[in-house]
């Protein structure tokens, strides 16, 4: 590997690095900004589990956790400790428990302070979180390209032959980065690695030394289960994972956050699993699988409208049953949203309902097609339901963005907002109610503003924008058939990582 000839800051700035006082001094840019300069460092090949000894000397040796030094020299130096701490916090604020649930936050933050976070993990976390940073280190760097050098270093450190939870976690992080870059194929490969290692380890039944470790295993397994679903459908590939009925759902989120590693006794979990937001995501995910399978079946099979209505009615009831089963404190109300935000779970609460409303609009989407209007009354009711789900999806995003520490920033929000926006286009085209048309136009404008803001962080949303523009073009050319459920529409709804063919 060619030795780097620039410090970390200048490499991510993609600017020439000048050392007026020699390579062991700070470069001119870092000196002018009063930044700690990493210089340029030699390359070696540490193991996946190698950790950091000192973040201020991150290119040197690292502690293994038992006081021994392990080889961990890196071609890419880490930012200073305070910047790493900020980036880890941003990761937990904007990504973790929305994209995936891989870590116990207090444990990871303690390990960070003690220099025990595996480098392959830390570089990947920085690669995801740097796009949100306002630190001067990144001030002149486009948020969309900040992840590159960190992701590449994490990928270099990843040893897929090491069967461990660390390898699973790192693979999921790198898969998320790949999807963020619009590289769904590469992301799927990382996820497949994680799934296979979890199977080899029997992660679902793996013995644990304490309750926190056991709960992390459970949460990682369910993360893989859910990730495998949308990644596989997104590329039209078969799922790798199957539900394990004996595996418990994730425990209460606050109890998990308050627990500490090393305590062999589980916390008092008198509260039923209904109180766990992650558990509710998993329950909704079971319904999503059926919705996706149903939409695929309607495209690939000769199915009558009567059969379609019957199948949709059953799935609609499952969505209704999920919502009815929720305790009042978990309903989508302004009071509950504010309360969850105050507790630090606001974005996770929003992620649950973005899933719920998105699955509803996916289920009823085909009834927007004018061909479905009669003779079945349900068809008209289901078209209205699709509009209702899409409207509620938009509204919870607006409400979240109005509450501090609750704003929606994760990339899948862009995809589901794009789908909800096409429902607003349907209203503009076919509604005969002036108030509905006015409201749909307002939501379209707000959604566009939100998508533009999200697009600053996530390159993959370029694909969502292009897909939305192509959908708009189709609507202009053929209003009567633009909402028909066919292979093209299935690609638009499910295969979010692919551009649309004309």
C-alpha positions as CSV (number, residue, x, y, z in Angstrom):
1,X,0.0,0.0,0.0
2,X,1.4,3.4,-0.9
3,X,2.3,5.5,2.1
4,X,0.2,8.5,2.7
5,X,1.9,11.9,2.1
6,X,-0.6,14.1,3.9
7,X,-2.2,14.3,7.3
8,X,-5.7,13.0,8.0
9,X,-7.3,16.5,7.9
10,X,-5.8,17.3,4.5
11,X,-6.6,13.9,3.1
12,X,-10.3,14.2,3.9
13,X,-10.2,17.8,2.7
14,X,-8.6,16.5,-0.5
15,X,-6.1,19.3,-0.4
16,X,-2.3,19.3,-0.6
17,X,-0.6,19.0,2.8
18,X,2.3,21.3,3.3
19,X,4.9,20.8,6.1
20,X,7.0,23.9,6.2
21,X,9.0,22.6,9.3
22,X,9.3,19.0,8.3
23,X,7.0,15.9,8.4
24,X,7.2,15.6,12.2
25,X,5.6,19.1,12.7
26,X,2.0,20.3,12.2
27,X,1.1,21.0,8.6
28,X,0.4,24.6,7.6
29,X,-3.4,24.1,7.5
30,X,-3.6,22.4,10.9
31,X,-1.3,25.0,12.5
32,X,-3.5,27.8,11.1
33,X,-6.7,26.2,12.6
34,X,-4.9,25.2,15.8
35,X,-5.8,21.5,15.1
36,X,-3.8,18.5,16.2
37,X,-2.0,17.3,13.1
38,X,-1.6,13.6,12.6
39,X,1.2,13.9,10.1
40,X,1.6,10.9,7.9
41,X,1.9,7.4,9.4
42,X,3.2,4.0,8.4
43,X,0.8,1.2,7.5
44,X,0.4,-2.2,9.1
45,X,-2.4,-4.8,9.4
46,X,-3.9,-5.1,12.8
47,X,-6.6,-7.6,13.7
48,X,-10.2,-6.8,13.6
49,X,-10.3,-6.5,17.4
50,X,-7.4,-4.2,17.8
51,X,-8.2,-1.3,20.1
52,X,-6.8,2.1,20.8
53,X,-4.2,2.8,23.5
54,X,-4.3,6.5,23.3
55,X,-6.4,8.5,20.9
56,X,-3.8,11.2,20.9
57,X,-1.3,8.6,19.8
58,X,-3.7,6.5,17.7
59,X,-1.2,5.5,15.2
60,X,0.9,3.7,17.8
61,X,0.2,0.6,19.8
62,X,-3.1,-0.3,21.4
63,X,-4.2,-1.9,24.6
64,X,-5.9,-5.3,24.2
65,X,-8.0,-4.8,27.3
66,X,-5.7,-6.8,29.6
67,X,-2.9,-4.3,29.6
68,X,-1.0,-5.9,26.8
69,X,0.0,-4.0,23.7
70,X,-1.5,-5.2,20.5
71,X,-0.4,-4.2,17.0
72,X,-2.7,-1.5,15.7
73,X,-0.8,0.9,13.6
74,X,-3.0,2.6,11.1
75,X,-2.5,4.5,7.9
76,X,-5.2,7.0,9.0
77,X,-4.8,8.7,12.3
78,X,-7.9,9.3,14.5
79,X,-9.2,12.7,15.5
80,X,-8.4,14.0,19.0
81,X,-10.2,12.3,21.9
82,X,-12.8,15.1,22.3
83,X,-13.7,14.9,18.6
84,X,-14.0,11.1,18.8
85,X,-16.3,11.5,21.8
86,X,-18.4,14.0,19.9
87,X,-18.6,11.7,16.9
88,X,-19.6,8.7,19.0
89,X,-22.4,10.8,20.6
90,X,-23.6,11.9,17.1
91,X,-23.7,8.3,16.0
92,X,-25.9,7.3,18.9
93,X,-28.1,10.4,18.5
94,X,-28.7,10.2,14.7
95,X,-28.1,6.6,13.6
96,X,-28.1,4.0,16.3
97,X,-31.5,2.4,17.2
98,X,-32.8,4.0,13.9
99,X,-30.7,2.1,11.4
100,X,-29.6,-0.7,13.7
101,X,-29.1,-1.6,17.3
102,X,-25.5,-2.9,17.8
103,X,-24.1,-1.6,21.0
104,X,-24.8,-0.8,24.7
105,X,-24.1,3.0,24.7
106,X,-22.7,3.4,28.2
107,X,-20.3,0.4,27.7
108,X,-19.1,1.8,24.4
109,X,-18.6,5.3,25.8
110,X,-16.7,3.8,28.8
111,X,-14.5,1.8,26.4
112,X,-13.8,4.9,24.3
113,X,-12.6,6.8,27.4
114,X,-10.4,3.8,28.4
115,X,-9.0,3.3,24.9
116,X,-10.6,-0.1,24.4
117,X,-12.9,0.4,21.4
118,X,-11.7,-1.8,18.5
119,X,-10.3,0.4,15.8
120,X,-12.4,-1.4,13.1
121,X,-15.5,-0.3,15.0
122,X,-14.4,3.2,15.8
123,X,-13.3,4.1,12.3
124,X,-16.7,2.9,10.9
125,X,-18.6,4.9,13.6
126,X,-16.6,8.0,12.7
127,X,-17.3,7.3,9.0
128,X,-21.1,7.4,9.7
129,X,-21.1,10.3,12.2
130,X,-18.6,12.7,10.7
131,X,-21.2,14.0,8.2
132,X,-23.2,15.5,11.1
133,X,-20.2,17.2,12.9
134,X,-19.9,21.0,13.2
135,X,-16.3,20.7,14.5
136,X,-13.7,22.9,12.8
137,X,-11.8,19.8,11.8
138,X,-14.6,19.1,9.2
139,X,-15.7,22.7,8.5
140,X,-14.2,22.8,5.0
141,X,-15.2,19.3,4.0
142,X,-18.4,18.4,2.2
143,X,-20.5,16.3,4.7
144,X,-21.1,13.8,1.9
145,X,-17.4,12.8,1.5
146,X,-16.3,12.9,5.1
147,X,-16.8,9.2,5.6
148,X,-14.5,8.1,2.9
149,X,-11.0,7.8,4.5
150,X,-12.5,6.4,7.8
151,X,-14.7,3.8,6.0
152,X,-11.7,2.7,3.9
153,X,-9.6,2.3,7.0
154,X,-12.3,0.3,8.8
155,X,-12.6,-1.9,5.7
156,X,-8.9,-2.4,5.7
157,X,-8.9,-3.5,9.3
158,X,-11.9,-5.8,8.9
159,X,-10.9,-9.5,9.0
160,X,-13.9,-11.5,7.8
161,X,-12.2,-14.7,8.9
162,X,-12.4,-13.7,12.6
163,X,-15.6,-15.1,13.9
164,X,-16.6,-12.6,16.5
165,X,-19.3,-10.1,17.5
166,X,-16.9,-7.3,16.6
167,X,-16.7,-8.6,13.1
168,X,-20.5,-8.7,12.9
169,X,-20.9,-5.2,14.3
170,X,-18.2,-3.8,12.0
171,X,-19.7,-5.5,8.9
172,X,-23.1,-3.9,9.7
173,X,-21.6,-0.5,10.1
174,X,-19.7,-0.8,6.8
175,X,-22.8,-2.1,5.1
176,X,-24.7,1.0,6.3
177,X,-21.9,3.2,5.0
178,X,-22.1,1.5,1.6
179,X,-25.8,2.0,1.5
180,X,-25.3,5.6,2.4
181,X,-23.0,6.0,-0.6
182,X,-25.7,4.5,-2.9
183,X,-23.8,1.2,-3.1
184,X,-26.5,-1.2,-2.2
185,X,-24.7,-4.2,-3.7
186,X,-21.6,-3.7,-1.6
187,X,-23.8,-3.1,1.5
188,X,-25.6,-6.4,0.9
189,X,-22.2,-8.2,0.9
190,X,-21.3,-6.7,4.2
191,X,-24.6,-7.7,5.7
192,X,-24.3,-11.2,4.3
193,X,-20.9,-11.5,6.1
194,X,-22.5,-10.4,9.3
195,X,-25.4,-12.8,9.0
196,X,-23.2,-15.8,8.2
197,X,-20.9,-15.1,11.1
198,X,-23.9,-14.8,13.4
199,X,-25.1,-18.2,12.2
200,X,-21.7,-19.8,12.8
201,X,-21.5,-18.3,16.3
202,X,-25.2,-19.2,17.0
203,X,-25.5,-15.7,18.3
204,X,-29.1,-16.1,19.3
205,X,-28.1,-18.8,21.9
206,X,-24.6,-17.7,22.6
207,X,-23.7,-17.9,26.4
208,X,-23.1,-14.5,28.0
209,X,-21.3,-13.4,31.1
210,X,-23.9,-10.8,32.1
211,X,-27.4,-9.6,31.2
212,X,-26.1,-6.6,29.1
213,X,-24.0,-8.9,27.0
214,X,-27.0,-11.2,26.4
215,X,-29.2,-8.3,25.5
216,X,-26.7,-7.0,23.1
217,X,-26.6,-10.4,21.4
218,X,-30.4,-10.4,21.1
219,X,-30.5,-6.9,19.7
220,X,-27.8,-7.6,17.2
221,X,-29.6,-10.7,16.1
222,X,-32.9,-8.9,15.5
223,X,-31.0,-6.1,13.8
224,X,-29.6,-8.7,11.3
225,X,-33.0,-10.2,10.9
226,X,-34.5,-6.8,9.9
227,X,-31.6,-5.6,7.9
228,X,-31.6,-8.9,5.9
229,X,-35.2,-8.2,5.0
230,X,-35.0,-4.8,3.5
231,X,-31.5,-5.4,2.0
232,X,-32.7,-8.6,0.3
233,X,-36.0,-7.1,-1.0
234,X,-34.0,-4.0,-2.1
235,X,-31.9,-6.1,-4.4
236,X,-34.6,-8.8,-5.2
237,X,-32.6,-11.5,-3.5
238,X,-33.8,-14.3,-1.2
239,X,-33.7,-13.7,2.6
240,X,-30.9,-15.5,4.5
241,X,-32.4,-15.3,8.0
242,X,-35.5,-16.9,9.4
243,X,-37.4,-16.1,12.6
244,X,-36.4,-18.0,15.7
245,X,-39.7,-18.2,17.7
246,X,-37.8,-19.1,21.0
247,X,-35.7,-16.0,20.8
248,X,-37.0,-13.2,23.1
249,X,-37.7,-9.8,21.7
250,X,-35.5,-6.9,22.9
251,X,-36.1,-5.8,26.5
252,X,-37.2,-2.4,27.7
253,X,-35.0,0.3,26.1
254,X,-34.6,2.4,29.2
255,X,-33.8,-0.6,31.4
256,X,-31.1,-1.7,28.9
257,X,-29.6,1.8,28.8
258,X,-29.5,2.0,32.6
259,X,-27.9,-1.4,33.1
260,X,-24.2,-1.9,33.4
261,X,-21.8,-4.6,32.2
262,X,-20.6,-7.1,34.7
263,X,-23.9,-7.3,36.6
264,X,-25.0,-10.9,36.2
265,X,-28.5,-10.2,37.6
266,X,-31.0,-8.9,35.0
267,X,-32.8,-5.7,35.9
268,X,-36.4,-6.0,37.1
269,X,-38.3,-6.2,33.9
270,X,-41.8,-6.2,35.2
271,X,-42.8,-3.9,32.4
272,X,-44.0,-6.0,29.5
273,X,-42.1,-6.0,26.2
274,X,-44.7,-3.7,24.7
275,X,-42.8,-0.9,26.4
276,X,-39.7,-1.6,24.2
277,X,-39.5,0.6,21.1
278,X,-37.1,-1.8,19.5
279,X,-39.4,-4.7,20.2
280,X,-42.2,-2.8,18.5
281,X,-40.0,-2.4,15.4
282,X,-39.5,-6.1,15.3
283,X,-43.2,-6.8,15.6
284,X,-43.9,-4.4,12.7
285,X,-41.2,-6.0,10.7
286,X,-43.1,-9.3,10.7
287,X,-45.9,-7.5,9.1
288,X,-43.6,-5.8,6.6
289,X,-42.4,-9.2,5.3
290,X,-46.0,-10.2,4.6
291,X,-46.7,-6.8,2.9
292,X,-43.6,-7.1,0.7
293,X,-44.5,-10.7,-0.2
294,X,-48.0,-9.7,-1.0
295,X,-47.0,-6.9,-3.3
296,X,-44.5,-9.2,-5.1
297,X,-47.2,-11.8,-5.5
298,X,-49.7,-9.4,-7.0
299,X,-47.1,-8.6,-9.7
300,X,-45.9,-12.1,-10.5
301,X,-49.3,-13.9,-10.3
302,X,-52.6,-13.7,-11.9
303,X,-54.7,-12.5,-9.0
304,X,-58.2,-11.2,-9.2
305,X,-59.3,-7.9,-7.5
306,X,-61.5,-9.9,-5.1
307,X,-58.6,-12.0,-4.0
308,X,-56.5,-8.8,-3.7
309,X,-59.1,-7.2,-1.5
310,X,-59.3,-10.3,0.7
311,X,-55.6,-10.5,1.3
312,X,-55.2,-6.8,1.9
313,X,-58.1,-6.9,4.4
314,X,-56.2,-9.6,6.5
315,X,-52.9,-7.6,6.4
316,X,-54.8,-4.4,7.2
317,X,-56.2,-6.1,10.3
318,X,-52.7,-7.0,11.4
319,X,-51.6,-3.4,11.2
320,X,-54.7,-2.4,13.1
321,X,-54.1,-5.1,15.8
322,X,-50.6,-3.9,16.3
323,X,-51.7,-0.4,16.8
324,X,-54.6,-1.4,19.1
325,X,-52.3,-3.5,21.3
326,X,-50.1,-0.5,22.1
327,X,-50.3,1.0,25.6
328,X,-51.6,4.6,25.6
329,X,-48.1,5.9,26.4
330,X,-46.8,4.6,23.1
331,X,-49.5,6.1,20.8
332,X,-48.5,8.7,18.2
333,X,-49.6,11.8,20.1
334,X,-47.8,15.2,20.6
335,X,-47.5,14.5,24.3
336,X,-45.9,11.1,23.9
337,X,-43.5,12.4,21.3
338,X,-42.4,15.2,23.6
339,X,-42.0,12.8,26.5
340,X,-39.9,10.4,24.5
341,X,-37.8,13.2,23.2
342,X,-37.2,14.4,26.8
343,X,-36.1,10.9,27.7
344,X,-33.7,10.7,24.8
345,X,-35.8,8.2,22.8
346,X,-37.6,10.7,20.5
347,X,-35.9,9.7,17.3
348,X,-36.4,6.0,18.1
349,X,-40.1,6.7,18.7
350,X,-40.3,8.4,15.4
351,X,-38.5,5.5,13.6
352,X,-41.2,3.1,14.9
353,X,-44.0,5.2,13.4
354,X,-42.2,5.9,10.2
355,X,-42.1,2.1,9.8
356,X,-45.8,1.7,10.7
357,X,-47.0,4.5,8.3
358,X,-44.7,3.4,5.6
359,X,-45.9,-0.2,5.7
360,X,-49.5,1.0,5.6
361,X,-48.8,3.1,2.5
362,X,-47.0,0.2,0.9
363,X,-49.9,-2.1,1.6
364,X,-52.6,0.2,0.1
365,X,-50.6,1.9,-2.6
366,X,-51.9,-0.1,-5.5
367,X,-55.4,1.0,-4.7
368,X,-54.5,4.5,-5.9
369,X,-54.6,3.1,-9.4
370,X,-57.9,4.4,-10.9
371,X,-58.6,0.9,-12.3
372,X,-59.4,-0.2,-8.7
373,X,-62.3,2.2,-8.3
374,X,-65.2,-0.4,-8.1
375,X,-67.0,-2.5,-8.0
376,X,-65.5,-3.1,-4.6
377,X,-66.2,-0.4,-2.0
378,X,-63.1,-1.6,-0.1
379,X,-61.0,-0.4,-3.0
380,X,-62.0,3.2,-2.5
381,X,-61.7,2.9,1.2
382,X,-58.2,1.4,0.8
383,X,-57.1,4.3,-1.5
384,X,-58.2,6.7,1.2
385,X,-56.2,4.6,3.8
386,X,-53.1,4.9,1.7
387,X,-53.5,8.7,1.6
388,X,-54.1,8.7,5.4
389,X,-51.0,6.6,6.1
390,X,-48.9,8.9,3.8
391,X,-50.3,12.0,5.5
392,X,-49.5,10.7,9.0
393,X,-46.0,9.8,7.9
394,X,-45.4,13.3,6.7
395,X,-46.9,14.8,9.8
396,X,-44.8,12.9,12.3
397,X,-41.6,14.0,10.5
398,X,-42.8,17.6,10.7
399,X,-43.6,17.3,14.4
400,X,-40.2,15.6,15.1
401,X,-38.3,18.3,13.3
402,X,-40.0,20.9,15.5
403,X,-38.7,19.4,18.7
404,X,-35.0,19.8,19.8
405,X,-33.1,16.5,20.0
406,X,-35.8,14.8,17.9
407,X,-35.1,15.8,14.3
408,X,-35.1,13.1,11.7
409,X,-31.7,12.7,10.0
410,X,-31.4,9.0,9.0
411,X,-31.4,8.2,5.3
412,X,-34.3,5.8,5.1
413,X,-36.6,8.7,6.1
414,X,-35.7,10.2,2.7
415,X,-36.9,7.0,0.9
416,X,-40.2,6.7,2.7
417,X,-40.8,10.5,2.3
418,X,-40.3,10.1,-1.4
419,X,-43.0,7.4,-1.5
420,X,-45.3,9.6,0.6
421,X,-44.7,12.5,-1.8
422,X,-46.0,10.4,-4.7
423,X,-49.2,9.9,-2.8
424,X,-49.5,13.7,-2.6
425,X,-49.0,13.9,-6.3
426,X,-51.9,11.5,-6.7
427,X,-54.1,13.8,-4.6
428,X,-53.1,16.8,-6.8
429,X,-54.0,14.8,-9.9
430,X,-57.2,13.2,-8.9
431,X,-58.7,15.0,-5.8
432,X,-61.8,17.2,-6.4
433,X,-61.6,18.8,-2.9
434,X,-59.8,22.1,-2.9
435,X,-58.7,21.8,0.7
436,X,-57.1,18.4,0.1
437,X,-55.3,19.7,-3.0
438,X,-54.0,22.7,-1.0
439,X,-52.8,20.4,1.8
440,X,-51.1,18.0,-0.6
441,X,-49.3,20.9,-2.3
442,X,-48.1,22.1,1.1
443,X,-46.8,18.6,2.1
444,X,-45.0,18.3,-1.3
445,X,-43.2,21.6,-0.7
446,X,-42.2,20.7,2.9
447,X,-41.1,17.2,1.9
448,X,-38.9,18.7,-0.9
449,X,-37.3,21.0,1.7
450,X,-36.6,18.0,4.1
451,X,-35.3,15.8,1.3
452,X,-32.9,18.6,0.2
453,X,-31.6,18.9,3.7
454,X,-31.2,15.1,4.1
455,X,-29.5,15.0,0.7
456,X,-26.7,17.1,2.1
457,X,-25.7,14.2,4.3
458,X,-26.6,11.1,2.3
459,X,-25.3,10.5,-1.3
460,X,-27.8,7.7,-1.7
461,X,-30.7,10.2,-1.7
462,X,-29.5,11.3,-5.1
463,X,-31.1,8.0,-6.2
464,X,-34.3,8.8,-4.4
465,X,-34.5,12.2,-6.0
466,X,-33.9,10.7,-9.5
467,X,-36.5,8.0,-8.8
468,X,-39.0,10.7,-7.7
469,X,-38.3,12.7,-10.8
470,X,-38.8,9.7,-13.0
471,X,-42.1,8.9,-11.2
472,X,-43.2,12.5,-11.8
473,X,-42.4,12.2,-15.5
474,X,-44.5,9.0,-15.8
475,X,-47.4,10.7,-14.1
476,X,-47.3,13.6,-16.6
477,X,-47.3,11.1,-19.5
478,X,-49.9,8.7,-18.3
479,X,-52.1,9.7,-15.3
480,X,-54.4,6.7,-15.7
481,X,-51.8,4.0,-15.3
482,X,-49.0,5.6,-13.3
483,X,-50.1,4.1,-10.0
484,X,-50.7,0.5,-11.4
485,X,-48.9,-2.2,-9.4
486,X,-46.4,-3.8,-11.9
487,X,-42.8,-4.7,-11.9
488,X,-41.8,-1.0,-12.4
489,X,-43.9,0.1,-9.4
490,X,-42.6,-2.7,-7.3
491,X,-39.0,-1.6,-8.0
492,X,-40.0,2.0,-7.0
493,X,-41.5,0.9,-3.7
494,X,-39.1,-1.8,-2.5
495,X,-35.8,-1.7,-4.4
496,X,-34.8,1.7,-3.0
497,X,-31.1,1.3,-3.9
498,X,-31.7,0.9,-7.6
499,X,-32.3,3.6,-10.2
500,X,-35.6,3.3,-12.1
501,X,-35.7,2.3,-15.8
502,X,-37.7,4.4,-18.0
